[in-house]
Amino acid sequence: MSPSGPVPASRLLDHLEPGTQVIAPIFVGCPESLLDALEEGNEQLTGVRVHGMGEYDERAYIRGEFGDRLRHVGYYLGPGTRGAFARGECDLVPNHFSEMPLLLRALDGPKVVIAAASPPDRHGYFSLGTNADYCAALIGEAPFFLEANRQMPRSHGENQIHISQVLGWTEVDRPLYEQPPSAGTDPRDRAIAEFIVDRVPDGACMQFGIGSVPDTIAGLLQGHRRDLGIHTEVLTDGIMRLVESGTATGARKTHHRGLAVATFALGSRALYDWIDDNPGVALIPVDQTNDPRRVGAEPLMVSVNATTEVDLMGQAASETIAGRYYSSSGGQVDFARGVLYSEGGQGFLVTRATTSKGLSKISARLSPGSVVTTHKNTVDHVVTEYGVARLRGRSLRQRASALIGIAAPEHRDDLTRQAHELGLL
């Protein structure tokens, strides 16, 4: 039974047996005070692993400073883990975001979920605030220890947990991590966005990733479409403005009609204030938001995600840069597959045509060491500032020709030559 009031964060250590698998949320949901307690009390621990995604601070335990006592296991590299992973100080597990609850349930040994939350309401319920992700999927299955933050919004959805279900909770009053909206001033990004906006019909259900292009698309859609729906992985400032403008009403959705659905939020303080006690927003577990079958149940589903490199067959490398790991698969494949099941669905992978050094991101072969994130059979459209290449249902020759056509002009002759050498043209 949980204590009725808050306790020091260090009390978390009382619940960690040797080999405990500690599960922490993605991004804003990370409970900083509980991670502090783990690090400060590391000498009491044996074989504890912290499983998480998208950490934004490179903590001592992520750098492997506590040896086998406390080590990080990542499922998506963020600013706090990229360097440590490259140095061999933490681990990375390949995954599809939709399958995270399954992977975590299969872990050997005792499990404890730690998460940030809003303070309990008068009924004794905490809300996981900006998050549902894989942690909400484990409510009722694994014990929770919470960090109740006075600055965490109380969101609606399937991310509520009663005080009777938690091992304990500590109380803090700290600002939340913010990711400012992308400026969206690069003309290349606007050109990409315009190509996609032209293909979005009234009543489409939108999934956006994070970045300049999705934010620009959301801005261009405002007031120019009717009854768009939101079924996405992440809620952003761009989506907030799309809903506030009356453009995204969700009136034509099949599931959660009238609601903007996501599994976590990442953006400005204004976004977090917007989701606070907002009945029009539902944060639900990732094995629901990202399940390709659920995605496909929404007609006119439109998915927009970024990639870093595409070869002439349509293989998309979206988690490595120049052959080195930068992120992970995330939910890209979940939505890329889901839109193919949707009546009238469309999937778009977006990339600028060249790198900052002028190298082509449309390549004959992927860079050595690059990882295929989205399979050639799954990619629907690839978009650069030069146009849209439709790949779904097209032959290898047609794909190569279409992709060369959206490459930067200065690279097209060389790509054509290489395509002939590979037998693609």
N, C-alpha and C positions, 0 to 999 in steps of 0.2 A: 504494500500500500504506500502510495506517495506521501511524503510529508505535506501538511496543509500549506506551508509557507515556503519561501525561498531558502536555499541553503548555500553555503560557499561552493564555488565551482570545484574545489578540490575534493568534494564528496563524490564526484564522479569516479575517482580512483577506487573507492570502496567496492565498486561493482564490476571491476575488470579482473577477470581470472587470467591465468597464463594462457596465451593464445587467443585472446578475445579479438574478434573482428569488429572494429569500430567503423561505423558507416556515417559519413558526413554528407550534407547536401552540396549541390552545385552553386557556385558563385555567391550571391548575396546571403544565401541561407546558412553559410558556414558560421558556427558559433565560436567566435574568437576567444571568448573567456574560457570555454571548455578546452579548446586547443592549447591555450596558455597553460591550463592546469595539467594537461597531459605532458607537456614539455617540462614543466617545473617538477612534476612528480615522476619523471621517467625512470628514476632509479628503483621505484617500486614495481615496475612493469616487467613482464617477461613475454616476449614473442607477440606483442600487440601490433596489429596492423590497422592503419587508418585508410579507408577506401573512400575516394572522392573524385570529383571532376572540376576542372576549371579554376583551380586555386589562383588567387591573384597576388599573394605574398609568398616569398620564398622563405619558409620557416626553417628552423634548425632541424626539425624532424624530417622535413622534406629533403634536406641536404644530407640526411643519413648520419647526423652527429650523435645519435643515441644507439647506433649499432642495431643489434637484433631486438633490443628492448622495445623500440618504437620506430616503425618504418612506414613510409607512405606507399600506397598502391594506387596509381592513377588510372583513370579511364578516359581522360581527355586532358591534354596538356594546356595549361593556362600560363599567364606570365610568371606565376610562382613555381612552376614545375619544369618549364622547357630547359632551363640551364641545368637543373639537377638531373633530369633524365639524360641529357647529353653527356653528363659526367658520370653516369652510372650510379647515381645516388638514390634513385627511386625507380619504381617499376611502372610499366604501362601495359594495360590489358586491352587488346583489341575488342571492340564491341559495337553493336548497334544500340543507340540510346534506348530504343523501345524494349530491349532485352535486359536492361540493367537489373530490374527486380529479379528476373530469373537467375542471373549470374550471382547476385548477392545472396539469394536464398540458398544457393548451392555451396556457399562457403563452408568449410569445415570449422567446427568449434563454436563457442558461444558468440552471440552477436549483441551489440548495443548500438542503437542509433543515437547520434547527438545532432541537435538541430537548433537553429535560432527560431524564435516564435514570438508572437505577440503575447502580452500578459494574459492570464486567464480572465474570461468574462464572468459575469455574475452567475452563469450556469456551470462554471468550472471548466470551460473549454478553451484550450489554446488554439490559435491558428498558426500554421507554418508560414504565414505572411506572404513573402515574395515567392515562395516555393511550394511545389508539391513533389515534383520530380520522382525519383525512385524511392525516396524516404516515405512519402505518403502511402505508397503501395505496401509498405511494411507495417503500417499502423494495425495493431491487433495481432501481429505476428512476432515482432521483436520488441524488446523493452526500449523505451526512449528516456533520455536525459536531456532536458531542454534548457536553453538560454533564453529567458523571457526579456526581450528588449523593448523598452518603452517607445522606441522610435520605429519599431517594426509595424507595418500596417496589418490590420485584421482583414484578411481576404476571405472571400466565399469560395465554395467548391468542396472537393473531397480531400481537404488537408487539415481537418479538425481532429484534435485529440484531447480526450478528457483527462483531468488531473489524476483520476484513479488509475489511468493506464501508464503513468510515467514513474520511473524510478525516483526521480527528483528533479528539481529545477532551481536554477540560479537566476538572479535578476541583474540586468545591466541597463545603462542608458547611454548608448553609443550611436554615432552616425552610421548609416548604412553605406556600403560601397556603391559608388555611382559611376556609370559609364556615360559620358555626355553623348548626345546624339551626334551622328556624323554631320559634318558641315555640308556635304553634298554639292560642293562648288566645282568639282572637276568635270569639265565638259564631256569627258569619256564616260563617266558614270551616268550623267544625264542622258547621253545618247543611248546607253544600254537600257536605262529605265524607260525611255520613250518607246523603244522597240517592244518591250513587254507590255506596257500600259495599252498600246494599240491592240493587243490581243486579249485583254481582260474584258469579258462581257459583264453586263448587269447581272447581279445575282451570284457572281463567282464567290467561292469560299477560298480565302487567302491564307497561305503559309509563307511567312517571311523569315529569313535568317537575320543576322546582325550585320550592319555595315552601311556604307554610303548608298549603295544601289537600292537595297530594300527601303531605306528611309526616303530616298528620292521618289521611288515608285509610289509609296504611301502618300507623299505630298502631291504628286501629279494626279492621283486618283480622287483626291478630295473634291467633292462637289461635281465630279464628272461621271460618276457611276451611281447606280441605285442598288440598295439592299445587298451590299457585299457582306459576306460572312467572314468570321475569324475563327479558324481552327489551326493553331500554330504551336510550335514548340516554345518559343520565347515571346513574351509581351515586351514591346519596345515603345519608345516615345512616339515613333511614327505611327504605330498601330493605335495608340491612345488618341492621337489627333484625328486619325481616320474615323474612329468611333465617335469622338466628340463632334465632328463635323456633320454627323448624320449620314455619312456615306456608307458606313458599315453597320447596318441594323441587325444583321443575322436573321432577317425575316424569312429567308428561303432555305435555311439550313435544315438538314434531316435530323440531326441530333443537337441537343442543347440550343434549340431555336431561340433566337434573340440574345444569346450570350456570346461574349468573346471568350474563347476557350484557349488555354495555354497550360504549360506545365511549370514554367518559372517566368519571372520578370527580371529584366536587367535594363537599367537606364538611369534617368535622373530622379532627384527627389520628387519632382512634380509627378512622375509616373507612379512612384510608391504612394504618394498622397492620393492619386486618382484611384488606385485599386483598393484603398482603405474603405471598408464597409460598402463596396460598390456591388450591388446585386446583379449588375450587368456583366460582371467578370467572374469566370469560374476557373480556378486552378485545380487541375486534376492530375492523377498519377501518369507518369510518362508511358506506361504500358497501355494506356488508353489513348492519350493524345497522339502518340507516334506509331501505334499499331497500323501497319499498312492497310489492313482490312477495314478499320474504322475510318482511316483517311479516305479510302476508296468509296465509302458509303455516302460521302458528300458529293453531290453532283457539281460539275463545273469547278472542281478543285484546281487551284493554281498554286504551284510550289516554286519558290525562288530561293536558290542557294548559291553560294560562291564556290568556285574551284580555282586551283592554282595552275593547272596544266591539263591539256587535252591532246591526245594523239590522234592521228588521222583515221583511226578506226572508231574513235569515240570513247576510248577509255579515259576516265577522269580521275586525276590524282588531286585530291582536295585536302589531304592532311600532311603532306610533305612539301617542302620547298627546296628545290635543287637537290633532291634525294635525302634530305634530312627532316626528321620528324618535327612538326610544328604544332599540331593539334591532335585530332583523331577523327574517326568517322562521324561521331555525333549522331544527329538524326537525319543526315542527308539522304542516306539510302532508304530509310523508313518512308520519307515523303516522296522520293523519286519513284519508289515502287507503288506507293499508295495512289498517286495520281493516275497511274496506268489502269487502275481498277475503277476509277471515277468516270461516270458518264460525262463526256466532254472535258475530262481533266487534262491539264497541261503542266509539264515540268520544265523548268528553266534553270540551267547551270550558267552562271555569269562569270566573266573574267575580262579584265582589260586585255587588249591584244598583245601587249608587250610588258616586260618587266621594267623596273626602274633603270636597268642597264641597256634597254633596247632589245633584249632577247625575246623571241616569239614564244608566247604561251600556247600557241597551236604548234605542235611539234610532230615530226614524222614518227618518232619514238619517244616515249617518256624518258625523262632524265634518269641516268643510272641511280638506283636506290629509291626511286619514287614508288609510292604505294598506290595501287588502283583502289580508289574508294568506291566509285560508282561504275559498275560494269557496263560495258558497251551495249549490252542488250537492254539495259534499263534506262540509259540516257535518252531523254526525249528531245530537248532542244539545247543548243549551246549558243550563247549570246555574247558578242563583243560589241565595241562601239562601231564596228563596221557592218553589223547585221546579225541575222538569226539563221543558224544552221539547224534544219529539222532532220533528225537522225532516225527517229523511230520508224521501223518498217522499211528502211532504205538499205540498199546494197552497200558493200564496202567501197565500191567505186563512187557511188553517189555520196556517201559520207565524206570520203576524202575530198571530193570536189567541193562539197558544201562548206567544209571546214576551211579549206584553202581560201574560199571566197570571203570568209569573215576574219582571216588573218590580216595583220598589218600589211599594206601593199608592198613594202620593201622586202618582205619575206616570202611572198607568194611564188616567185620564180623558183627559189631554192626548195620550197616545200613541194612544188610540182615535180621538180627533178627527182627528189627523194621518193615521192609517191610512185613514180615510174619505176625506180630501182627496186622498190618493195613489191611491185606488181599490183598496186592499188589503183593505178590508172593505166 
